């Protein structure tokens, strides 16, 4: 069973808007250039941070 997973356009849009929002947030709070650059990298993986915090909240 070698099937590719498909994503819907709406989930791509949500991820894209989240990526832009996270990048703007991280860059706006960055005190210097390198913190802003790290913020862009963090913005790429924002769903992982979200899931981590949610699991921490529920105690899993």
PQR file with spaces between the fields and no chain letter, atoms N, CA, C, O and H, PARSE charges and radii, in Angstrom:
ATOM       1  N    UNK     1       0.845   -1.169    0.000 -0.4000 1.5000
ATOM       2  CA   UNK     1       0.000    0.000    0.000 -0.0000 2.0000
ATOM       3  C    UNK     1       0.887    1.227    0.000  0.5500 1.7000
ATOM       4  O    UNK     1       1.312    1.711    1.049 -0.5500 1.4000
ATOM       5  N    UNK     2       1.150    1.709   -1.166 -0.4000 1.5000
ATOM       6  CA   UNK     2       2.041    2.852   -1.329 -0.0000 2.0000
ATOM       7  C    UNK     2       1.241    4.036   -1.850  0.5500 1.7000
ATOM       8  O    UNK     2       1.414    4.452   -2.996 -0.5500 1.4000
ATOM       9  H    UNK     2       0.805    1.317   -2.019  0.4000 1.0000
ATOM      10  N    UNK     3       0.368    4.579   -1.011 -0.4000 1.5000
ATOM      11  CA   UNK     3      -0.459    5.706   -1.414 -0.0000 2.0000
ATOM      12  C    UNK     3       0.093    6.984   -0.815  0.5500 1.7000
ATOM      13  O    UNK     3       0.585    7.000    0.314 -0.5500 1.4000
ATOM      14  H    UNK     3       0.228    4.241   -0.080  0.4000 1.0000
ATOM      15  N    UNK     4       0.006    8.041   -1.578 -0.4000 1.5000
ATOM      16  CA   UNK     4       0.446    9.335   -1.080 -0.0000 2.0000
ATOM      17  C    UNK     4      -0.688    9.985   -0.297  0.5500 1.7000
ATOM      18  O    UNK     4      -1.858    9.875   -0.663 -0.5500 1.4000
ATOM      19  H    UNK     4      -0.393    8.029   -2.495  0.4000 1.0000
ATOM      20  N    UNK     5      -0.318   10.669    0.791 -0.4000 1.5000
ATOM      21  CA   UNK     5      -1.317   11.412    1.549 -0.0000 2.0000
ATOM      22  C    UNK     5      -1.590   12.723    0.826  0.5500 1.7000
ATOM      23  O    UNK     5      -0.667   13.379    0.344 -0.5500 1.4000
ATOM      24  H    UNK     5       0.633   10.759    1.089  0.4000 1.0000
ATOM      25  N    UNK     6      -2.838   13.091    0.753 -0.4000 1.5000
ATOM      26  CA   UNK     6      -3.221   14.322    0.092 -0.0000 2.0000
ATOM      27  C    UNK     6      -3.681   15.314    1.150  0.5500 1.7000
ATOM      28  O    UNK     6      -4.336   14.940    2.123 -0.5500 1.4000
ATOM      29  H    UNK     6      -3.588   12.558    1.144  0.4000 1.0000
ATOM      30  N    UNK     7      -3.336   16.567    0.955 -0.4000 1.5000
ATOM      31  CA   UNK     7      -3.836   17.599    1.847 -0.0000 2.0000
ATOM      32  C    UNK     7      -4.835   18.447    1.082  0.5500 1.7000
ATOM      33  O    UNK     7      -4.727   18.624   -0.132 -0.5500 1.4000
ATOM      34  H    UNK     7      -2.805   16.871    0.164  0.4000 1.0000
ATOM      35  N    UNK     8      -5.792   18.957    1.800 -0.4000 1.5000
ATOM      36  CA   UNK     8      -6.795   19.779    1.148 -0.0000 2.0000
ATOM      37  C    UNK     8      -6.288   21.209    1.021  0.5500 1.7000
ATOM      38  O    UNK     8      -5.429   21.633    1.793 -0.5500 1.4000
ATOM      39  H    UNK     8      -5.880   18.813    2.785  0.4000 1.0000
ATOM      40  N    UNK     9      -6.806   21.943    0.068 -0.4000 1.5000
ATOM      41  CA   UNK     9      -6.381   23.338   -0.089 -0.0000 2.0000
ATOM      42  C    UNK     9      -6.663   24.187    1.146  0.5500 1.7000
ATOM      43  O    UNK     9      -5.922   25.128    1.434 -0.5500 1.4000
ATOM      44  H    UNK     9      -7.504   21.599   -0.560  0.4000 1.0000
ATOM      45  N    UNK    10      -7.731   23.862    1.881 -0.4000 1.5000
ATOM      46  CA   UNK    10      -8.040   24.655    3.071 -0.0000 2.0000
ATOM      47  C    UNK    10      -7.005   24.432    4.168  0.5500 1.7000
ATOM      48  O    UNK    10      -6.670   25.370    4.890 -0.5500 1.4000
ATOM      49  H    UNK    10      -8.333   23.098    1.648  0.4000 1.0000
ATOM      50  N    UNK    11      -6.496   23.225    4.307 -0.4000 1.5000
ATOM      51  CA   UNK    11      -5.470   23.001    5.329 -0.0000 2.0000
ATOM      52  C    UNK    11      -4.156   23.661    4.926  0.5500 1.7000
ATOM      53  O    UNK    11      -3.406   24.126    5.786 -0.5500 1.4000
ATOM      54  H    UNK    11      -6.768   22.462    3.721  0.4000 1.0000
ATOM      55  N    UNK    12      -3.873   23.706    3.636 -0.4000 1.5000
ATOM      56  CA   UNK    12      -2.692   24.419    3.155 -0.0000 2.0000
ATOM      57  C    UNK    12      -2.810   25.910    3.449  0.5500 1.7000
ATOM      58  O    UNK    12      -1.832   26.556    3.825 -0.5500 1.4000
ATOM      59  H    UNK    12      -4.482   23.329    2.938  0.4000 1.0000
ATOM      60  N    UNK    13      -4.011   26.452    3.277 -0.4000 1.5000
ATOM      61  CA   UNK    13      -4.230   27.876    3.538 -0.0000 2.0000
ATOM      62  C    UNK    13      -4.076   28.187    5.021  0.5500 1.7000
ATOM      63  O    UNK    13      -3.497   29.211    5.383 -0.5500 1.4000
ATOM      64  H    UNK    13      -4.806   25.928    2.972  0.4000 1.0000
ATOM      65  N    UNK    14      -4.585   27.319    5.872 -0.4000 1.5000
ATOM      66  CA   UNK    14      -4.463   27.534    7.318 -0.0000 2.0000
ATOM      67  C    UNK    14      -2.991   27.482    7.724  0.5500 1.7000
ATOM      68  O    UNK    14      -2.535   28.319    8.502 -0.5500 1.4000
ATOM      69  H    UNK    14      -5.055   26.487    5.578  0.4000 1.0000
ATOM      70  N    UNK    15      -2.260   26.525    7.212 -0.4000 1.5000
ATOM      71  CA   UNK    15      -0.838   26.436    7.522 -0.0000 2.0000
ATOM      72  C    UNK    15      -0.099   27.666    7.005  0.5500 1.7000
ATOM      73  O    UNK    15       0.764   28.206    7.698 -0.5500 1.4000
ATOM      74  H    UNK    15      -2.631   25.845    6.580  0.4000 1.0000
ATOM      75  N    UNK    16      -0.426   28.110    5.805 -0.4000 1.5000
ATOM      76  CA   UNK    16       0.225   29.280    5.227 -0.0000 2.0000
ATOM      77  C    UNK    16      -0.039   30.541    6.029  0.5500 1.7000
ATOM      78  O    UNK    16       0.879   31.320    6.288 -0.5500 1.4000
ATOM      79  H    UNK    16      -1.127   27.671    5.242  0.4000 1.0000
ATOM      80  N    UNK    17      -1.292   30.746    6.425 -0.4000 1.5000
ATOM      81  CA   UNK    17      -1.614   31.917    7.248 -0.0000 2.0000
ATOM      82  C    UNK    17      -0.950   31.824    8.613  0.5500 1.7000
ATOM      83  O    UNK    17      -0.489   32.831    9.153 -0.5500 1.4000
ATOM      84  H    UNK    17      -2.038   30.113    6.215  0.4000 1.0000
ATOM      85  N    UNK    18      -0.899   30.633    9.167 -0.4000 1.5000
ATOM      86  CA   UNK    18      -0.210   30.450   10.439 -0.0000 2.0000
ATOM      87  C    UNK    18       1.274   30.712   10.323  0.5500 1.7000
ATOM      88  O    UNK    18       1.881   31.291   11.223 -0.5500 1.4000
ATOM      89  H    UNK    18      -1.273   29.816    8.729  0.4000 1.0000
ATOM      90  N    UNK    19       1.855   30.291    9.224 -0.4000 1.5000
ATOM      91  CA   UNK    19       3.279   30.530    8.965 -0.0000 2.0000
ATOM      92  C    UNK    19       3.567   32.031    8.901  0.5500 1.7000
ATOM      93  O    UNK    19       4.512   32.515    9.524 -0.5500 1.4000
ATOM      94  H    UNK    19       1.361   29.821    8.493  0.4000 1.0000
ATOM      95  N    UNK    20       2.752   32.757    8.150 -0.4000 1.5000
ATOM      96  CA   UNK    20       2.944   34.203    8.039 -0.0000 2.0000
ATOM      97  C    UNK    20       2.735   34.881    9.388  0.5500 1.7000
ATOM      98  O    UNK    20       3.527   35.737    9.781 -0.5500 1.4000
ATOM      99  H    UNK    20       1.985   32.364    7.643  0.4000 1.0000
ATOM     100  N    UNK    21       1.687   34.509   10.089 -0.4000 1.5000
ATOM     101  CA   UNK    21       1.413   35.105   11.395 -0.0000 2.0000
ATOM     102  C    UNK    21       2.515   34.833   12.400  0.5500 1.7000
ATOM     103  O    UNK    21       2.918   35.724   13.148 -0.5500 1.4000
ATOM     104  H    UNK    21       1.043   33.813    9.770  0.4000 1.0000
ATOM     105  N    UNK    22       3.002   33.601   12.417 -0.4000 1.5000
ATOM     106  CA   UNK    22       4.079   33.248   13.341 -0.0000 2.0000
ATOM     107  C    UNK    22       5.359   33.987   12.992  0.5500 1.7000
ATOM     108  O    UNK    22       6.079   34.436   13.884 -0.5500 1.4000
ATOM     109  H    UNK    22       2.675   32.877   11.809  0.4000 1.0000
ATOM     110  N    UNK    23       5.651   34.118   11.701 -0.4000 1.5000
ATOM     111  CA   UNK    23       6.863   34.842   11.285 -0.0000 2.0000
ATOM     112  C    UNK    23       6.778   36.305   11.690  0.5500 1.7000
ATOM     113  O    UNK    23       7.752   36.866   12.193 -0.5500 1.4000
ATOM     114  H    UNK    23       5.067   33.753   10.976  0.4000 1.0000
ATOM     115  N    UNK    24       5.636   36.922   11.479 -0.4000 1.5000
ATOM     116  CA   UNK    24       5.459   38.327   11.876 -0.0000 2.0000
ATOM     117  C    UNK    24       5.609   38.466   13.383  0.5500 1.7000
ATOM     118  O    UNK    24       6.267   39.392   13.858 -0.5500 1.4000
ATOM     119  H    UNK    24       4.845   36.466   11.071  0.4000 1.0000
ATOM     120  N    UNK    25       5.006   37.557   14.137 -0.4000 1.5000
ATOM     121  CA   UNK    25       5.107   37.624   15.596 -0.0000 2.0000
ATOM     122  C    UNK    25       6.552   37.469   16.062  0.5500 1.7000
ATOM     123  O    UNK    25       7.047   38.294   16.830 -0.5500 1.4000
ATOM     124  H    UNK    25       4.472   36.805   13.750  0.4000 1.0000
ATOM     125  N    UNK    26       7.225   36.428   15.607 -0.4000 1.5000
ATOM     126  CA   UNK    26       8.595   36.177   16.065 -0.0000 2.0000
ATOM     127  C    UNK    26       9.547   37.292   15.644  0.5500 1.7000
ATOM     128  O    UNK    26      10.440   37.663   16.405 -0.5500 1.4000
ATOM     129  H    UNK    26       6.823   35.758   14.983  0.4000 1.0000
ATOM     130  N    UNK    27       9.365   37.827   14.444 -0.4000 1.5000
ATOM     131  CA   UNK    27      10.231   38.914   13.991 -0.0000 2.0000
ATOM     132  C    UNK    27       9.950   40.192   14.779  0.5500 1.7000
ATOM     133  O    UNK    27      10.873   40.945   15.087 -0.5500 1.4000
ATOM     134  H    UNK    27       8.639   37.526   13.825  0.4000 1.0000
ATOM     135  N    UNK    28       8.682   40.442   15.106 -0.4000 1.5000
ATOM     136  CA   UNK    28       8.338   41.674   15.815 -0.0000 2.0000
ATOM     137  C    UNK    28       8.865   41.697   17.248  0.5500 1.7000
ATOM     138  O    UNK    28       9.116   42.774   17.790 -0.5500 1.4000
ATOM     139  H    UNK    28       7.932   39.830   14.856  0.4000 1.0000
ATOM     140  N    UNK    29       9.036   40.532   17.870 -0.4000 1.5000
ATOM     141  CA   UNK    29       9.552   40.518   19.244 -0.0000 2.0000
ATOM     142  C    UNK    29      11.055   40.284   19.313  0.5500 1.7000
ATOM     143  O    UNK    29      11.631   40.244   20.400 -0.5500 1.4000
ATOM     144  H    UNK    29       8.832   39.658   17.429  0.4000 1.0000
ATOM     145  N    UNK    30      11.689   40.128   18.157 -0.4000 1.5000
ATOM     146  CA   UNK    30      13.123   39.827   18.113 -0.0000 2.0000
ATOM     147  C    UNK    30      13.942   41.080   18.467  0.5500 1.7000
ATOM     148  O    UNK    30      13.714   42.147   17.898 -0.5500 1.4000
ATOM     149  H    UNK    30      11.221   40.160   17.274  0.4000 1.0000
ATOM     150  N    UNK    31      14.888   40.953   19.399 -0.4000 1.5000
ATOM     151  CA   UNK    31      15.712   42.101   19.767 -0.0000 2.0000
ATOM     152  C    UNK    31      16.840   42.388   18.770  0.5500 1.7000
ATOM     153  O    UNK    31      17.357   43.505   18.737 -0.5500 1.4000
ATOM     154  H    UNK    31      15.073   40.086   19.862  0.4000 1.0000
ATOM     155  N    UNK    32      17.226   41.410   17.965 -0.4000 1.5000
ATOM     156  CA   UNK    32      18.293   41.622   16.995 -0.0000 2.0000
ATOM     157  C    UNK    32      18.053   40.751   15.759  0.5500 1.7000
ATOM     158  O    UNK    32      17.087   39.990   15.698 -0.5500 1.4000
ATOM     159  H    UNK    32      16.806   40.503   17.992  0.4000 1.0000
ATOM     160  N    UNK    33      18.946   40.877   14.783 -0.4000 1.5000
ATOM     161  CA   UNK    33      18.775   40.169   13.513 -0.0000 2.0000
ATOM     162  C    UNK    33      18.748   38.658   13.688  0.5500 1.7000
ATOM     163  O    UNK    33      17.895   37.990   13.104 -0.5500 1.4000
ATOM     164  H    UNK    33      19.730   41.495   14.833  0.4000 1.0000
ATOM     165  N    UNK    34      19.655   38.109   14.471 -0.4000 1.5000
ATOM     166  CA   UNK    34      19.756   36.655   14.582 -0.0000 2.0000
ATOM     167  C    UNK    34      18.558   36.056   15.310  0.5500 1.7000
ATOM     168  O    UNK    34      18.145   34.935   15.012 -0.5500 1.4000
ATOM     169  H    UNK    34      20.348   38.652   14.945  0.4000 1.0000
ATOM     170  N    UNK    35      18.008   36.790   16.251 -0.4000 1.5000
ATOM     171  CA   UNK    35      16.777   36.321   16.894 -0.0000 2.0000
ATOM     172  C    UNK    35      15.626   36.328   15.893  0.5500 1.7000
ATOM     173  O    UNK    35      14.764   35.450   15.932 -0.5500 1.4000
ATOM     174  H    UNK    35      18.343   37.700   16.493  0.4000 1.0000
ATOM     175  N    UNK    36      15.607   37.314   14.995 -0.4000 1.5000
ATOM     176  CA   UNK    36      14.589   37.342   13.944 -0.0000 2.0000
ATOM     177  C    UNK    36      14.756   36.200   12.966  0.5500 1.7000
ATOM     178  O    UNK    36      13.775   35.603   12.524 -0.5500 1.4000
ATOM     179  H    UNK    36      16.307   38.027   14.963  0.4000 1.0000
ATOM     180  N    UNK    37      16.012   35.890   12.624 -0.4000 1.5000
ATOM     181  CA   UNK    37      16.277   34.764   11.728 -0.0000 2.0000
ATOM     182  C    UNK    37      15.830   33.453   12.376  0.5500 1.7000
ATOM     183  O    UNK    37      15.255   32.593   11.709 -0.5500 1.4000
ATOM     184  H    UNK    37      16.810   36.375   12.983  0.4000 1.0000
ATOM     185  N    UNK    38      16.090   33.304   13.657 -0.4000 1.5000
ATOM     186  CA   UNK    38      15.624   32.116   14.369 -0.0000 2.0000
ATOM     187  C    UNK    38      14.104   32.083   14.416  0.5500 1.7000
ATOM     188  O    UNK    38      13.499   31.013   14.353 -0.5500 1.4000
ATOM     189  H    UNK    38      16.557   34.003   14.199  0.4000 1.0000
ATOM     190  N    UNK    39      13.491   33.251   14.526 -0.4000 1.5000
ATOM     191  CA   UNK    39      12.031   33.334   14.513 -0.0000 2.0000
ATOM     192  C    UNK    39      11.436   32.831   13.214  0.5500 1.7000
ATOM     193  O    UNK    39      10.385   32.192   13.222 -0.5500 1.4000
ATOM     194  H    UNK    39      13.982   34.120   14.577  0.4000 1.0000
ATOM     195  N    UNK    40      12.092   33.110   12.099 -0.4000 1.5000
ATOM     196  CA   UNK    40      11.605   32.606   10.809 -0.0000 2.0000
ATOM     197  C    UNK    40      11.674   31.086   10.792  0.5500 1.7000
ATOM     198  O    UNK    40      10.762   30.432   10.287 -0.5500 1.4000
ATOM     199  H    UNK    40      12.946   33.630   12.092  0.4000 1.0000
ATOM     200  N    UNK    41      12.735   30.523   11.332 -0.4000 1.5000
ATOM     201  CA   UNK    41      12.839   29.058   11.397 -0.0000 2.0000
ATOM     202  C    UNK    41      11.765   28.478   12.317  0.5500 1.7000
ATOM     203  O    UNK    41      11.173   27.443   12.012 -0.5500 1.4000
ATOM     204  H    UNK    41      13.476   31.055   11.743  0.4000 1.0000
ATOM     205  N    UNK    42      11.519   29.146   13.440 -0.4000 1.5000
ATOM     206  CA   UNK    42      10.458   28.689   14.350 -0.0000 2.0000
ATOM     207  C    UNK    42       9.098   28.750   13.670  0.5500 1.7000
ATOM     208  O    UNK    42       8.247   27.889   13.892 -0.5500 1.4000
ATOM     209  H    UNK    42      12.000   29.987   13.687  0.4000 1.0000
ATOM     210  N    UNK    43       8.899   29.771   12.840 -0.4000 1.5000
ATOM     211  CA   UNK    43       7.618   29.921   12.150 -0.0000 2.0000
ATOM     212  C    UNK    43       7.352   28.746   11.209  0.5500 1.7000
ATOM     213  O    UNK    43       6.196   28.406   10.960 -0.5500 1.4000
ATOM     214  H    UNK    43       9.590   30.470   12.660  0.4000 1.0000
ATOM     215  N    UNK    44       8.398   28.133   10.693 -0.4000 1.5000
ATOM     216  CA   UNK    44       8.216   26.993    9.797 -0.0000 2.0000
ATOM     217  C    UNK    44       7.671   25.768   10.517  0.5500 1.7000
ATOM     218  O    UNK    44       7.018   24.925    9.900 -0.5500 1.4000
ATOM     219  H    UNK    44       9.337   28.410   10.895  0.4000 1.0000
ATOM     220  N    UNK    45       7.932   25.663   11.812 -0.4000 1.5000
ATOM     221  CA   UNK    45       7.515   24.472   12.562 -0.0000 2.0000
ATOM     222  C    UNK    45       6.517   24.818   13.672  0.5500 1.7000
ATOM     223  O    UNK    45       6.457   24.126   14.688 -0.5500 1.4000
ATOM     224  H    UNK    45       8.461   26.347   12.313  0.4000 1.0000
ATOM     225  N    UNK    46       5.742   25.878   13.483 -0.4000 1.5000
ATOM     226  CA   UNK    46       4.818   26.283   14.524 -0.0000 2.0000
ATOM     227  C    UNK    46       3.807   25.205   14.915  0.5500 1.7000
ATOM     228  O    UNK    46       3.417   25.175   16.082 -0.5500 1.4000
ATOM     229  H    UNK    46       5.791   26.441   12.658  0.4000 1.0000
ATOM     230  N    UNK    47       3.356   24.320   14.026 -0.4000 1.5000
ATOM     231  CA   UNK    47       2.423   23.287   14.484 -0.0000 2.0000
ATOM     232  C    UNK    47       3.043   22.359   15.537  0.5500 1.7000
ATOM     233  O    UNK    47       2.342   21.881   16.429 -0.5500 1.4000
ATOM     234  H    UNK    47       3.673   24.344   13.078  0.4000 1.0000
ATOM     235  N    UNK    48       4.330   22.109   15.437 -0.4000 1.5000
ATOM     236  CA   UNK    48       4.982   21.252   16.429 -0.0000 2.0000
ATOM     237  C    UNK    48       4.957   21.913   17.801  0.5500 1.7000
ATOM     238  O    UNK    48       4.718   21.243   18.806 -0.5500 1.4000
ATOM     239  H    UNK    48       4.899   22.497   14.713  0.4000 1.0000
ATOM     240  N    UNK    49       5.201   23.222   17.853 -0.4000 1.5000
ATOM     241  CA   UNK    49       5.125   23.942   19.127 -0.0000 2.0000
ATOM     242  C    UNK    49       3.706   23.898   19.689  0.5500 1.7000
ATOM     243  O    UNK    49       3.514   23.724   20.893 -0.5500 1.4000
ATOM     244  H    UNK    49       5.395   23.767   17.037  0.4000 1.0000
ATOM     245  N    UNK    50       2.710   24.057   18.809 -0.4000 1.5000
ATOM     246  CA   UNK    50       1.320   24.036   19.238 -0.0000 2.0000
ATOM     247  C    UNK    50       0.944   22.685   19.844  0.5500 1.7000
ATOM     248  O    UNK    50       0.350   22.628   20.921 -0.5500 1.4000
ATOM     249  H    UNK    50       2.866   24.198   17.832  0.4000 1.0000
ATOM     250  N    UNK    51       1.285   21.613   19.161 -0.4000 1.5000
ATOM     251  CA   UNK    51       0.959   20.274   19.659 -0.0000 2.0000
ATOM     252  C    UNK    51       1.693   19.993   20.969  0.5500 1.7000
ATOM     253  O    UNK    51       1.117   19.411   21.888 -0.5500 1.4000
ATOM     254  H    UNK    51       1.767   21.659   18.286  0.4000 1.0000
ATOM     255  N    UNK    52       2.946   20.397   21.061 -0.4000 1.5000
ATOM     256  CA   UNK    52       3.720   20.194   22.280 -0.0000 2.0000
ATOM     257  C    UNK    52       3.052   20.890   23.462  0.5500 1.7000
ATOM     258  O    UNK    52       2.895   20.291   24.526 -0.5500 1.4000
ATOM     259  H    UNK    52       3.414   20.870   20.315  0.4000 1.0000
ATOM     260  N    UNK    53       2.660   22.138   23.285 -0.4000 1.5000
ATOM     261  CA   UNK    53       2.020   22.883   24.376 -0.0000 2.0000
ATOM     262  C    UNK    53       0.651   22.306   24.734  0.5500 1.7000
ATOM     263  O    UNK    53       0.285   22.270   25.908 -0.5500 1.4000
ATOM     264  H    UNK    53       2.787   22.625   22.421  0.4000 1.0000
ATOM     265  N    UNK    54      -0.105   21.855   23.736 -0.4000 1.5000
ATOM     266  CA   UNK    54      -1.401   21.242   24.023 -0.0000 2.0000
ATOM     267  C    UNK    54      -1.240   19.942   24.805  0.5500 1.7000
ATOM     268  O    UNK    54      -2.006   19.680   25.732 -0.5500 1.4000
ATOM     269  H    UNK    54       0.192   21.885   22.782  0.4000 1.0000
ATOM     270  N    UNK    55      -0.254   19.128   24.444 -0.4000 1.5000
ATOM     271  CA   UNK    55      -0.025   17.889   25.175 -0.0000 2.0000
ATOM     272  C    UNK    55       0.454   18.164   26.588  0.5500 1.7000
ATOM     273  O    UNK    55       0.104   17.437   27.518 -0.5500 1.4000
ATOM     274  H    UNK    55       0.369   19.341   23.691  0.4000 1.0000
ATOM     275  N    UNK    56       1.246   19.199   26.755 -0.4000 1.5000
ATOM     276  CA   UNK    56       1.706   19.581   28.082 -0.0000 2.0000
ATOM     277  C    UNK    56       0.529   20.061   28.931  0.5500 1.7000
ATOM     278  O    UNK    56       0.475   19.809   30.135 -0.5500 1.4000
ATOM     279  H    UNK    56       1.530   19.790   26.000  0.4000 1.0000
ATOM     280  N    UNK    57      -0.412   20.756   28.289 -0.4000 1.5000
ATOM     281  CA   UNK    57      -1.590   21.280   28.987 -0.0000 2.0000
ATOM     282  C    UNK    57      -2.493   20.152   29.489  0.5500 1.7000
ATOM     283  O    UNK    57      -3.003   20.223   30.607 -0.5500 1.4000
ATOM     284  H    UNK    57      -0.369   20.961   27.311  0.4000 1.0000
ATOM     285  N    UNK    58      -2.693   19.130   28.686 -0.4000 1.5000
ATOM     286  CA   UNK    58      -3.589   18.042   29.075 -0.0000 2.0000
ATOM     287  C    UNK    58      -2.883   16.981   29.925  0.5500 1.7000
ATOM     288  O    UNK    58      -3.526   16.067   30.441 -0.5500 1.4000
ATOM     289  H    UNK    58      -2.279   19.073   27.778  0.4000 1.0000
ATOM     290  N    UNK    59      -1.582   17.102   30.068 -0.4000 1.5000
ATOM     291  CA   UNK    59      -0.847   16.196   30.935 -0.0000 2.0000
ATOM     292  C    UNK    59      -0.505   14.869   30.302  0.5500 1.7000
ATOM     293  O    UNK    59      -0.320   13.881   31.012 -0.5500 1.4000
ATOM     294  H    UNK    59      -1.059   17.845   29.649  0.4000 1.0000
ATOM     295  N    UNK    60      -0.418   14.819   29.007 -0.4000 1.5000
ATOM     296  CA   UNK    60      -0.098   13.570   28.323 -0.0000 2.0000
ATOM     297  C    UNK    60       1.384   13.339   28.289  0.5500 1.7000
ATOM     298  O    UNK    60       1.839   12.331   27.749 -0.5500 1.4000
ATOM     299  H    UNK    60      -0.569   15.622   28.431  0.4000 1.0000
